[in-house]
Structures are given as C-alpha cells and as structure tokens.
Amino acid sequence: MSQELQTVNIIAPGFMGLNTEDSVLSMDAAYATTADNCIIDKLGRLAARKGYKLVTTNATQLGSSYIQSIHQFRDSSGNQVIFSTGNNKILSGTTTLTNATPASYTITADNWKMVNFNNHAYFFQRGYEPLVYSNTLGAVTKISLHPSYSGTAPQGNEVLAAYGRLWVADTASNKSTVYWSDLLIGAAWSGGTSGSIDLTQVWPDGYDEVVALAAHNNLLIIFGKHSILVYQGADAPATMQLVDTVSGVGCISRDTVQYIGTDVLFMSSSGLRAFGRTIQEKSLPMNDLSKNIKTELISIIQSETGNIRSLYSPENSFYLIYFPTSTSVFCFDLRGTLENGAYRVTRWPIDKLKSFERLTNGDVYIGTSGGIGKYEGYLDNTSSIVVKYFSPNLTFGAPSKIKILKKIKPTVVGTGTTSISFKWGYDFDGSTRSFNLSLSDYGANAFYGVAQYGIDKYTSGINYITPNINASGNGTSIIVGFEATVADYFSLQEFNILTLLGKTV
C-alpha cells in the first residue's frame, strides 16, 4: 500500500528572521537558521539586501584606509558639505575627497564624532582639540581660533547638540563629568550659562563612565557603561534635576545610539535595547530586542575591540550595526516586533561597510575603502552579493520517523541573471544536495502587485518562478535553503516540501 505524501508549506520562509538561540528542532519554520545578506522586504519576504555604488571617483587622500565616519553638514542658508574621516584626516566632498585637516594639526586616530549646531559643524575626539566649520569660516579650524571661543573646550569623545548648546563628555582624564557650552555658542566654554556636572556620586551602582549622550522627550539621557541617568530641565542645565536611573543596563559604544522617532535604540552588553522600554521595565524582566541572537551577539560584543558604527534608516525601516572585529553587520527590521518582543534580524557577513550616514533626502552613504558609497543596486561596488538562507530542521510532526524527501517546490521572485542553488540536507551532518538554476533560463513574467511595483521598480523583466525539484536522500529531519548570487532584485516567497514518512528509528 502506497504511503501518503506529507507536505510542509513554508509561507514567506525566513519572515521571522534569524534565530540562533532556540533549538532547531522546535523552532518555528518561519525562522531562519542562516539569513546572510538579506533584508525583510515590505511584503514580508526574505529578499536580497542592496549593495553600494561608489560615489567617490578620486580617493587619493584616503590612501589604503577606509572611511571611518561620514557626516552631512547643513546650515539655515542651504549650504551643505559632506565630511568624512579616514587615513588620519578630515576629508570633505564626495566625488573627490579633499583634505580639510587644519594646517599644523596632527591626527593619529579616526574615531571622530561630528554634529551640527547653530550653522556650524563641530568635530570631537578624545585627546584632540575640537574642530569647527561654518560657511562663514570657510574651512575646518581649531575651535580655539573661533571668534567666539572662550574658556577651554573639553577634548571629549562624545558630543551632543541639544537644548540650545553643546554637551560633551568622556575626556581622557575625566569620564564622569558632562560639560555644556554657553547658550547658542558652541565655542564658548566659560561664562554665560556654560558649566558642568560631576556624576561621580550619582551613578546608581557606584563608579561608572559616560559613554553616550542623547536628548529625548525633553530629557537629557546619560548612558554609562553599566547604568543610565535621566535628567529633566536640561534647557536650564544649572537647575536640571535627576528624575530617573537604571541600574545594570548601559551602553557599550557611543555610535550605537540612534533616534528612531518614538524611541532611542542603543546596544547594551546584553543586546539591543530601546530607552523607553528600558525605563518602563526596569523593575521587570527587560525586553531584549535582539533575543533571537542573544548568545551570539553577547559573544561578539565581549570580543569587540574596534569602533562600532550604526545607522537608522526610516526609508528602509532598519537599524544597522557593524562590529569590526567580527566583520559583520546585523540588520534589525523595525517594522514591528515578533510575539516574543524581538525585532526580526538578518546578518550581512561583510567587512567593507565601515560607517554610515543617512542624508536629509533619505539616501544612505556608506564608508568603504574606495571612498563613499551609496546604498543602491545589487553589487558591492563591483563584487557580487551572495544571499544565503536555511530553514530550521523540519520533522513534519514526527521526529522519530525517517523522512524520504520527494520534491521541493520553491517560489522565488527576481530579475536579471541571478543564479540560485537550492539545497536540502538531513539531520545534522552538515552536508547538502543541490539543484542549480538561473533566472535568465525562465521567461520574464510581470506580476502587478506581486514583485517590485511600488518598492523599487516595475519592469516586465521580473520573473516569478516555481521550479519543481526532484529531491533525494532521507533522514529524521530535513533542512531546505538556497545560495543565490544576485544580479538584481531577488526574494523568496514560499517553500513547498513533499516527503514520505518511513519507519520509526
């Protein structure tokens, strides 16, 4: 008597993002155990991320270094300049990178923080005299040469422009004091309403160090390594009051802090957090926005020795964070949280994206070894992007029975000449079998509302294909996936898996 085929239909495979935390045998089939170089697109499908196209054509001043930070200066008159840092220089421009470092100013590190304030751009880095630029000044100069300079500007690693002044912290000799400039004068550090506050006796868990500053909901947020302080009334800092503290949760790095409109994201030593939720839940088990990759992420954080960079892009609905030691970017999808309170996340295993900046028009600039790139297209400059996905181990509700895989029917949407290797394997031996195809082998089919219309482009070159793959082999659990060398838009819509159930083992 013939046996009935068992079917698993995975709608929107990988829709719930990467999960390296749960058991692969009990994991929801909508998770992915591998999700490399992917995003979750607007239709909830696992799709190829975009690459970067170099804007810079002359990067002589950069040498063999990378762009370590990017900043868009703009003032009330509409003047704009793109500044970047790398090769121990302050650089300006995009197409051609020009050395804007002041004369007789020596730089040996590239961890600058740049902010706009009152028609000026300010540059801060620990151990260096701050720099300043305005269209009136016409060049990047030492802050001590500014006509309004007074006092001694702190050589801090963190600077925040908020509530009508600059706020600076984390100097080489003092990591528990926050300094602020005079009202509307970022170069004035004495007289007027300038001042400072010593936090030594305020930290809730004893000694801590200021890592980052943020302004949100009329509050001044001071992130320490292990705790958070919240001050109210920062528009009059001499009388501002401490209104809240959080113990046991801090910020690991200055540039992990990103404003996302309704909240502030930051990376703690135990994962990605939101300031608002952290304040609300401080007496409860805190909601970890990265809990689906918690163990892996903590391991990466503990081994990190470089300068972490991050980006929030409302146009792409993602928060990117780059860890240089592990050479990985994690992409958190911010369209909503899963039932367990976590964001969906994918991994970009690439070491070419060193820094990020979102421009006022929504474009994303990326710091690379060739200069400044723009997040667009489906090549990393001239290199192909390889997208990978693997499912959890599927047992069809019968973990003790042998599965004899008969057919795989994936549904993919894409354009161009993307080549795909569909893969399947059994149990945990690590080996896979494959079936290869190219989208160019299939006729172009335009599907209004199914593929790219309203997302990136609408073209009759879109393929919507469902190959019928005869599979082989057997085991107690099955994994399916693919590796695709993308040439253009590509997404995975469905995996239909047919198998026979064999004997119990």
ROGU-328667 format. One record per residue (C-alpha): residue number from 1; x, y, z. Coordinates in Angstrom, 3 decimals, always signed. Each point is the difference from the previous one (the first is absolute). Layout:
# ROGU-328667
R  num         X         Y         Z
R  NUM         X         Y         Z
...
***
This chain:
# ROGU-328667
R  num         X         Y         Z
R    1    +0.000    +0.000    +0.000
R    2    +1.455    +3.332    -1.055
R    3    +0.645    +2.604    +2.632
R    4    -1.521    +3.466    -0.051
R    5    +2.323    +2.902    -0.692
R    6    +0.435    +2.365    +2.931
R    7    +0.190    +3.685    -0.844
R    8    +1.541    +2.967    +1.753
R    9    -0.775    +3.326    -1.598
R   10    +2.246    +2.767    +1.372
R   11    -1.631    +3.295    -0.942
R   12    +2.509    +2.864    -0.039
R   13    +3.013    -2.074    +1.137
R   14    +2.228    +1.936    +2.367
R   15    -2.755    +2.573    +0.621
R   16    +0.765    -0.091    +3.737
R   17    +3.702    +0.561    -0.631
R   18    +3.110    -1.680    +1.307
R   19    -0.221    -2.159    +3.117
R   20    +3.206    -1.428    +1.460
R   21    -1.389    -0.263    +3.527
R   22    -2.737    -2.678    -0.053
R   23    +0.246    -3.700    -0.744
R   24    -0.088    -0.579    -3.746
R   25    -2.388    -2.940    +0.527
R   26    -2.627    +2.006    +1.885
R   27    +0.402    +3.281    -1.868
R   28    -2.874    +1.534    -1.950
R   29    +0.493    -0.764    -3.708
R   30    -0.316    +3.732    -0.786
R   31    +3.383    +0.624    +1.664
R   32    +3.317    -0.390    -1.794
R   33    +3.109    -1.696    +1.352
R   34    +2.011    +1.817    -2.676
R   35    -1.046    +3.351    -1.478
R   36    +3.048    +1.602    -1.594
R   37    -0.078    +3.207    -2.054
R   38    -3.770    +0.207    +0.346
R   39    -2.648    +2.454    +1.049
R   40    -3.708    -0.497    +0.663
R   41    -1.717    +1.910    -2.801
R   42    -3.251    +1.990    +0.164
R   43    -2.034    -3.053    -0.948
R   44    +1.489    -2.071    +2.813
R   45    +2.304    -2.073    -2.179
R   46    +3.644    -0.853    +0.488
R   47    +1.733    +2.068    -2.682
R   48    +3.505    +0.906    -1.077
R   49    +1.444    +3.107    +1.598
R   50    +1.240    +2.775    -2.216
R   51    +3.685    +0.569    -0.587
R   52    +1.903    +3.225    -0.321
R   53    +0.993    +2.045    -3.014
R   54    +3.093    +2.153    +0.433
R   55    -0.693    +3.710    -0.152
R   56    +3.707    +0.786    +0.411
R   57    +2.121    -0.089    -3.145
R   58    +3.133    +1.586    +1.502
R   59    +0.989    -1.412    +3.397
R   60    +3.697    +0.877    -0.129
R   61    -0.127    +1.703    +3.400
R   62    -1.428    -3.162    +1.566
R   63    +2.967    -2.129    -1.009
R   64    -0.596    -3.661    +0.871
R   65    -2.191    +0.865    +3.005
R   66    -3.762    -0.149    +0.450
R   67    -2.464    +2.809    +0.559
R   68    -0.559    -0.316    +3.751
R   69    -2.813    +2.536    +0.398
R   70    -2.218    +2.178    -2.194
R   71    -1.938    +3.148    +0.854
R   72    -2.306    +2.275    -1.962
R   73    +0.370    +3.655    +0.997
R   74    -2.829    +2.327    -0.884
R   75    -0.887    +3.512    +1.173
R   76    -3.028    +2.283    -0.078
R   77    +1.116    +1.585    -3.290
R   78    -0.060    -3.323    -1.807
R   79    +3.767    -0.517    -0.077
R   80    +1.006    -3.678    +0.130
R   81    +3.310    -1.828    +0.290
R   82    +0.669    -3.712    +0.425
R   83    +2.824    -0.585    +2.467
R   84    +1.679    -3.341    +0.582
R   85    +2.988    -1.284    +1.926
R   86    +2.672    -2.538    -0.860
R   87    +3.748    -0.374    -0.471
R   88    +0.394    +2.348    +3.020
R   89    -1.601    +2.872    -1.898
R   90    -3.151    +2.079    -0.083
R   91    -1.308    -0.314    -3.563
R   92    -2.637    +1.952    -1.871
R   93    -1.951    -0.710    -3.158
R   94    -1.401    -3.151    -1.562
R   95    +1.172    -0.449    -3.592
R   96    +3.475    +1.269    +0.862
R   97    +1.162    -0.282    +3.597
R   98    +1.880    +3.155    +1.009
R   99    +2.222    +0.284    +3.061
R  100    -1.711    +2.519    +2.300
R  101    +2.255    -0.570    +3.028
R  102    +1.231    +3.318    +1.473
R  103    +3.670    +0.802    -0.592
R  104    +2.353    -1.004    +2.830
R  105    -2.648    -2.304    +1.473
R  106    +1.155    -3.598    +0.425
R  107    -2.530    -2.844    +0.127
R  108    +0.856    -3.606    +0.893
R  109    -3.512    -1.439    +0.505
R  110    -3.252    +0.048    -1.984
R  111    -2.734    -0.337    +2.635
R  112    -1.571    +3.445    -0.462
R  113    -3.514    +0.990    +1.053
R  114    -1.438    +2.787    -2.171
R  115    -3.143    +2.041    +0.706
R  116    -1.763    +3.034    -1.455
R  117    -0.831    +2.900    +2.294
R  118    -1.074    +3.561    -0.742
R  119    +1.326    +0.037    -3.593
R  120    +3.294    -1.622    +1.006
R  121    +1.395    -3.523    -0.176
R  122    +1.996    -1.120    +3.041
R  123    +2.518    -2.834    +0.073
R  124    +0.879    -1.748    +3.287
R  125    +2.358    -2.856    +0.806
R  126    +1.584    -0.945    +3.316
R  127    +3.413    +1.614    +0.469
R  128    -0.342    +2.495    -2.870
R  129    -0.840    +3.667    -0.011
R  130    -3.487    +0.212    -1.530
R  131    -0.391    +1.320    -3.521
R  132    -2.701    +2.192    -1.472
R  133    -1.302    +0.874    -3.471
R  134    -2.504    +2.495    -1.337
R  135    -0.671    +1.513    -3.368
R  136    +1.108    +3.341    +1.463
R  137    +3.300    -1.410    +1.253
R  138    +0.482    -1.681    -3.375
R  139    +2.220    -2.778    +1.337
R  140    +0.351    -2.502    +2.814
R  141    +1.914    +1.740    +2.793
R  142    +1.010    -0.598    +3.589
R  143    -2.750    +1.062    +2.354
R  144    +2.454    +2.245    +1.834
R  145    +0.197    +2.165    -3.148
R  146    -3.743    +0.606    -0.116
R  147    -0.910    +3.674    +0.646
R  148    -2.377    -1.011    +2.814
R  149    +2.403    -2.381    +1.741
R  150    +0.331    +0.283    +3.774
R  151    +1.175    -2.262    +2.782
R  152    +1.434    -3.408    -0.862
R  153    -2.063    -2.316    -2.177
R  154    -0.038    -3.545    +1.431
R  155    +1.770    -2.540    -2.184
R  156    -2.809    -2.493    +0.348
R  157    -0.890    -3.073    -2.005
R  158    -3.754    +0.649    +0.097
R  159    -1.837    +3.145    -1.048
R  160    -3.723    +0.709    -0.179
R  161    -1.705    +3.054    -1.500
R  162    -3.242    +0.531    +1.936
R  163    -1.987    +2.528    +1.997
R  164    +1.860    +2.940    -1.511
R  165    +3.565    -1.035    +0.839
R  166    +2.705    -2.633    -0.423
R  167    +0.377    -2.741    +2.611
R  168    +3.346    -1.818    +0.225
R  169    +1.266    -2.946    +2.057
R  170    +2.625    -2.747    +0.168
R  171    +3.362    +1.748    +0.039
R  172    +3.271    -1.866    +0.508
R  173    +0.221    +1.075    +3.651
R  174    -3.648    +0.311    +1.017
R  175    -2.749    -2.444    -0.964
R  176    -2.613    +0.984    +2.592
R  177    -0.533    +3.666    -0.852
R  178    -2.332    +1.498    -2.589
R  179    +0.900    +3.469    -1.289
R  180    -2.272    +2.429    -1.816
R  181    +0.713    +3.099    -2.067
R  182    -1.569    +3.422    +0.263
R  183    -3.462    +0.406    -1.491
R  184    +0.138    -0.014    -3.835
R  185    +3.798    +0.368    +0.012
R  186    +1.700    -3.341    -0.511
R  187    +3.453    +1.567    +0.281
R  188    -0.591    +1.635    +3.394
R  189    +0.989    -2.184    +2.980
R  190    +0.205    +2.629    +2.716
R  191    -2.337    +2.758    +1.145
R  192    -3.642    +0.371    -0.923
R  193    -1.968    -3.160    +0.745
R  194    +2.810    -2.448    -0.728
R  195    +0.818    -2.531    +2.701
R  196    +0.441    -3.637    +0.967
R  197    -1.351    -2.689    +2.300
R  198    +1.970    -2.652    +1.856
R  199    -1.841    -3.341    -0.029
R  200    +2.347    -1.844    +2.323
R  201    -2.508    -0.100    +2.871
R  202    -3.045    -0.518    -2.210
R  203    +0.639    -3.317    -1.714
R  204    -2.424    -2.575    +1.471
R  205    +2.533    -2.853    +0.121
R  206    +3.065    +1.895    +1.149
R  207    +2.727    +1.002    -2.460
R  208    -0.939    +0.195    -3.657
R  209    +1.184    +1.819    -3.127
R  210    -1.926    +2.120    -2.480
R  211    -0.151    -1.722    -3.394
R  212    -2.739    +1.853    -1.891
R  213    -2.476    +2.874    +0.284
R  214    -3.471    +0.368    -1.485
R  215    -2.941    +2.400    +0.108
R  216    -3.527    -1.409    -0.064
R  217    -3.409    +1.257    +1.181
R  218    +1.571    +3.077    +1.622
R  219    +2.366    -2.214    +1.967
R  220    +3.798    -0.177    +0.040
R  221    +0.987    -3.666    -0.041
R  222    +3.469    -0.891    +1.234
R  223    +1.063    -3.536    -0.911
R  224    +2.693    -1.523    +2.179
R  225    +1.623    -3.351    -0.611
R  226    -2.168    -1.690    +2.627
R  227    -2.817    +2.428    +0.766
R  228    -2.102    +2.870    -1.335
R  229    -0.764    +3.432    +1.488
R  230    -2.966    +2.120    -1.098
R  231    -0.110    +3.754    +0.639
R  232    -2.960    +2.325    -0.410
R  233    +0.229    +3.742    -0.674
R  234    +3.126    -0.072    -2.160
R  235    -1.108    +3.247    -1.671
R  236    +1.249    +1.606    +3.234
R  237    +2.840    -2.379    +0.907
R  238    +1.056    +1.827    +3.182
R  239    -3.303    -1.085    +1.576
R  240    -0.721    -3.253    -1.848
R  241    -1.084    -2.889    +2.211
R  242    +0.695    -3.722    +0.036
R  243    -3.376    -1.673    -0.557
R  244    +0.848    -3.618    -0.716
R  245    +2.803    -2.545    +0.047
R  246    +0.406    -3.497    -1.391
R  247    +2.393    -2.474    +1.585
R  248    +1.653    -2.907    -1.761
R  249    -0.627    +1.196    -3.540
R  250    +2.358    +2.343    -1.821
R  251    +1.341    +0.722    -3.467
R  252    +3.034    -1.753    -1.430
R  253    +0.924    +2.601    -2.625
R  254    -0.738    +3.622    -0.878
R  255    -1.053    -0.623    -3.592
R  256    -2.556    -2.710    +0.746
R  257    -2.485    +2.684    +1.101
R  258    -2.630    +0.809    -2.628
R  259    -3.212    +2.038    +0.138
R  260    -2.894    -1.858    -1.620
R  261    -2.679    +2.673    +0.457
R  262    -1.972    -1.470    +2.888
R  263    +2.964    -1.399    +1.906
R  264    +3.779    -0.248    +0.249
R  265    +1.788    -3.258    -0.830
R  266    +3.345    -0.929    +1.531
R  267    +2.131    -3.096    +0.362
R  268    +0.522    -1.248    +3.545
R  269    +2.384    -2.732    +1.105
R  270    -2.882    -2.475    -0.204
R  271    -1.573    +1.088    -3.282
R  272    -2.009    +2.664    -1.807
R  273    -2.221    +2.157    +2.217
R  274    -2.498    +2.838    -0.376
R  275    +0.266    +2.825    +2.538
R  276    -3.759    +0.352    +0.481
R  277    -0.519    -3.680    +0.703
R  278    +3.035    -0.134    +2.250
R  279    -1.407    +2.800    +2.180
R  280    -3.444    -1.620    +0.128
R  281    +1.235    -3.508    +0.731
R  282    +2.966    +0.670    +2.279
R  283    -1.665    -1.811    +2.907
R  284    -1.114    -2.889    -2.214
R  285    +1.793    -2.474    -2.269
R  286    +1.141    +2.306    -2.777
R  287    -1.078    -0.500    -3.554
R  288    +3.021    -0.853    -2.151
R  289    -0.519    +1.146    -3.591
R  290    +2.760    -2.372    -1.175
R  291    -0.944    -3.074    +2.039
R  292    -0.127    -2.270    -3.074
R  293    +3.789    +0.371    -0.396
R  294    +0.783    +0.773    +3.646
R  295    +2.829    -2.476    +0.689
R  296    +1.755    +0.687    -3.305
R  297    -0.343    +3.761    +0.401
R  298    +1.336    +0.017    +3.559
R  299    +3.020    -2.011    -1.148
R  300    +0.655    +2.534    -2.774
R  301    -0.369    +2.929    +2.394
R  302    +2.396    -1.522    +2.525
R  303    +2.710    -0.487    -2.627
R  304    -0.470    +3.388    -1.710
R  305    +3.006    +2.330    +0.103
R  306    -0.749    +2.328    -2.920
R  307    -2.284    +2.972    -0.627
R  308    -3.587    -1.187    -0.347
R  309    -2.184    +1.948    -2.434
R  310    -3.775    +0.030    -0.492
R  311    -2.714    +1.570    -2.154
R  312    -3.755    +0.475    +0.111
R  313    -1.759    +0.352    -3.344
R  314    -3.760    +0.697    +0.132
R  315    -0.170    -0.436    -3.786
R  316    +1.312    -3.549    +0.302
R  317    -1.515    -0.610    +3.445
R  318    +3.221    -1.450    +1.366
R  319    +2.644    +0.533    +2.660
R  320    +3.442    -1.099    -1.156
R  321    +2.860    -0.670    +2.389
R  322    +3.532    -0.868    -1.066
R  323    +2.456    -1.921    +2.192
R  324    +3.502    +0.354    -1.503
R  325    +1.644    -2.838    +1.935
R  326    -2.553    -2.568    -1.159
R  327    -0.267    +1.710    -3.426
R  328    -3.790    -0.210    +0.075
R  329    -2.933    +2.344    -0.397
R  330    -3.282    -0.916    +1.688
R  331    -3.145    +1.391    -1.594
R  332    -2.960    +0.410    +2.369
R  333    -3.369    +0.472    -1.702
R  334    -1.969    +2.693    +1.869
R  335    -3.410    -0.450    -1.606
R  336    -1.166    -1.786    +3.136
R  337    +0.998    -2.491    +2.652
R  338    -0.683    -3.715    +0.087
R  339    -2.210    -1.641    +2.624
R  340    +3.021    -0.434    +2.271
R  341    +0.702    +3.757    -0.165
R  342    +3.097    -0.271    -2.213
R  343    +0.706    +1.687    -3.309
R  344    +0.502    -2.163    -3.062
R  345    +3.694    -0.072    -0.841
R  346    +2.255    -1.134    -2.837
R  347    +3.781    -0.073    -0.335
R  348    +2.207    +1.627    -2.624
R  349    +3.395    -1.761    +0.200
R  350    +2.057    +2.756    -1.574
R  351    +2.971    +2.083    +1.115
R  352    -0.269    +2.732    -2.637
R  353    -2.666    +2.141    +1.679
R  354    +1.896    +1.927    +2.675
R  355    -2.320    +2.958    +0.651
R  356    -3.400    +1.414    -0.902
R  357    -1.845    +3.273    -0.382
R  358    -3.616    +0.671    -0.926
R  359    -0.348    +3.190    -2.014
R  360    -2.946    +2.374    +0.320
R  361    -1.412    -1.284    -3.304
R  362    -0.044    -3.566    +1.351
R  363    +3.035    -1.290    -1.889
R  364    +2.370    -2.216    +1.982
R  365    +3.726    +0.629    -0.394
R  366    +2.487    -2.717    +0.941
R  367    +3.674    +0.319    +0.873
R  368    +2.186    -2.434    -1.937
R  369    +3.629    -0.450    -1.028
R  370    -0.697    +1.672    -3.329
R  371    -1.629    +3.063    +1.514
R  372    -3.672    +0.758    +0.495
R  373    -2.586    -2.352    -1.438
R  374    -3.764    +0.278    -0.350
R  375    -2.335    -2.800    +1.102
R  376    -1.515    -1.028    -3.330
R  377    +0.188    -2.674    -2.673
R  378    +0.879    -3.636    +0.660
R  379    +3.778    +0.027    -0.181
R  380    +2.497    +0.964    +2.685
R  381    +1.808    +2.387    -2.315
R  382    +0.907    -2.628    -2.622
R  383    -0.248    -3.117    +2.188
R  384    -2.962    -2.364    -0.070
R  385    -2.177    -0.451    +3.058
R  386    -0.702    -3.565    +1.112
R  387    -3.287    -0.428    +1.844
R  388    -0.435    -3.082    +2.215
R  389    -2.996    -1.461    +1.801
R  390    -0.556    -3.256    +1.888
R  391    -3.086    -1.133    +1.853
R  392    -0.159    -1.597    +3.436
R  393    +0.001    -3.816    +0.115
R  394    -3.476    -1.112    -1.096
R  395    -1.435    -3.194    +1.544
R  396    -3.560    +0.116    -1.406
R  397    -1.341    -0.630    +3.494
R  398    +1.650    -3.428    +0.148
R  399    +3.577    +0.447    +1.278
R  400    +0.640    -3.740    +0.389
R  401    -0.974    -0.995    -3.554
R  402    +2.211    -0.102    -3.070
R  403    -0.869    +2.624    -2.606
R  404    +0.496    -0.830    -3.664
R  405    +0.050    +3.329    -1.800
R  406    -1.705    -0.164    -3.402
R  407    -0.460    +3.527    -1.307
R  408    +0.794    +3.626    +0.792
R  409    -2.037    +2.751    -1.621
R  410    +1.447    +3.406    +0.886
R  411    -1.583    +3.205    -1.228
R  412    +2.405    +2.845    -0.701
R  413    -0.360    +3.491    -1.415
R  414    +2.890    +1.693    -1.730
R  415    +1.493    +1.754    -2.966
R  416    +3.139    -0.181    -2.097
R  417    +2.380    -2.927    -0.120
R  418    -0.043    -1.003    +3.675
R  419    +1.302    -3.551    +0.406
R  420    -1.481    -2.136    +2.761
R  421    +1.094    -3.243    +1.587
R  422    -2.899    -1.567    +1.912
R  423    +1.249    -2.293    +2.735
R  424    -1.327    -2.661    +2.345
R  425    +1.536    -2.180    +2.655
R  426    -0.819    -2.359    +2.819
R  427    +0.464    -0.034    +3.741
R  428    +3.202    +1.728    +1.152
R  429    +2.750    -1.399    -2.203
R  430    +0.633    +3.365    -1.700
R  431    -0.078    -1.377    -3.544
R  432    -2.544    +1.097    -2.595
R  433    -1.176    -0.911    -3.472
R  434    -0.877    +2.628    -2.540
R  435    -1.875    +1.000    -3.143
R  436    +1.305    +2.973    -2.000
R  437    -1.799    +2.434    -2.274
R  438    +0.184    +3.541    -1.334
R  439    -2.887    +2.434    -0.217
R  440    +1.111    +0.785    -3.515
R  441    -1.014    -3.548    -0.994
R  442    -3.635    +0.871    +0.661
R  443    -2.258    +2.271    -1.950
R  444    -0.712    +3.425    +1.433
R  445    -3.390    +0.350    +1.661
R  446    -1.332    +3.307    +1.258
R  447    -2.164    -0.305    +3.105
R  448    -1.648    +3.254    +1.053
R  449    +0.002    +0.296    +3.796
R  450    +1.969    -3.203    +0.502
R  451    +3.573    +0.987    -0.688
R  452    +1.523    +3.453    -0.195
R  453    -2.756    +2.475    -0.820
R  454    +0.004    +2.646    +2.720
R  455    +3.230    -1.311    +1.554
R  456    +2.916    +0.696    -2.273
R  457    -1.150    -0.235    -3.570
R  458    -2.629    -1.564    -2.247
R  459    +1.355    -1.788    -3.013
R  460    -1.061    -2.760    -2.357
R  461    +3.345    -1.647    +0.801
R  462    -1.248    -1.414    +3.305
R  463    -0.070    -3.766    +0.303
R  464    -2.413    -1.799    +2.288
R  465    +0.971    -3.653    -0.157
R  466    -0.825    -3.266    +1.753
R  467    +2.462    -2.710    -1.061
R  468    -1.004    -3.594    +0.692
R  469    +3.107    -1.578    +1.547
R  470    +0.312    -3.755    +0.387
R  471    +1.828    -0.645    +3.262
R  472    +1.848    -3.005    +1.395
R  473    +1.258    -1.431    +3.268
R  474    -1.597    -0.542    +3.389
R  475    +0.358    +0.795    +3.679
R  476    -1.998    +0.708    +3.138
R  477    -0.029    +3.773    -0.658
R  478    +0.322    +2.106    -3.128
R  479    +1.500    +3.434    -0.640
R  480    -0.581    +2.003    -3.171
R  481    +1.627    +3.167    -1.238
R  482    +1.822    +1.712    -2.801
R  483    +3.062    +1.991    -0.994
R  484    -0.582    +2.669    -2.628
R  485    +2.526    +2.192    -1.772
R  486    -2.248    +2.961    -0.646
R  487    +0.099    +2.324    -2.975
R  488    -3.113    +2.007    +0.866
R  489    -3.056    -0.190    +2.215
R  490    -0.566    -3.469    +1.463
R  491    -2.357    -1.360    +2.662
R  492    -1.263    -3.346    +1.236
R  493    -3.764    -0.294    +0.306
R  494    -0.716    -3.622    +0.857
R  495    +1.446    -3.471    +0.546
R  496    -2.303    -2.951    -0.667
R  497    +1.563    -3.254    +1.248
R  498    -1.397    -3.484    -0.719
R  499    +1.284    -3.082    +1.785
R  500    -0.875    -3.574    +0.883
R  501    +0.064    -1.136    +3.621
R  502    +1.950    -3.226    +0.460
R  503    +0.673    -2.301    +2.925
R  504    +0.512    +1.074    +3.584
R  505    +3.630    +0.077    +1.147
***
